């Protein structure tokens, strides 16, 4: 398992990218726009004390030790939800036969 150096959690790059995709969703980022340090810190404050059973996002945000590196890594490796859903649609229906 590849360690992510900017988090206290032991995550591989796929787990961290999935959490980054969820962060982009929570922030309303629908394109390839980067995640900023300020956005991560604001989301961390907003989710403080809340539970997120699907992604455990508050615990993930609390584990970040280097916000600059986290923002850069997540921006480069996380997909926006719309891009992820488009990719899933392409993989499921490679010839555009969705609905048939």
Secondary structure, 3 states (H helix, E strand, C coil): CCCCCCECCCCCHHHHHHHHHHHHHHHCCCCCCCCCHHHHHHHHHHHCCCCCCCCCHHHHHHHECCHHHHHHHHHHHCCCHHHHHHHHHHHHCCCCCCCC
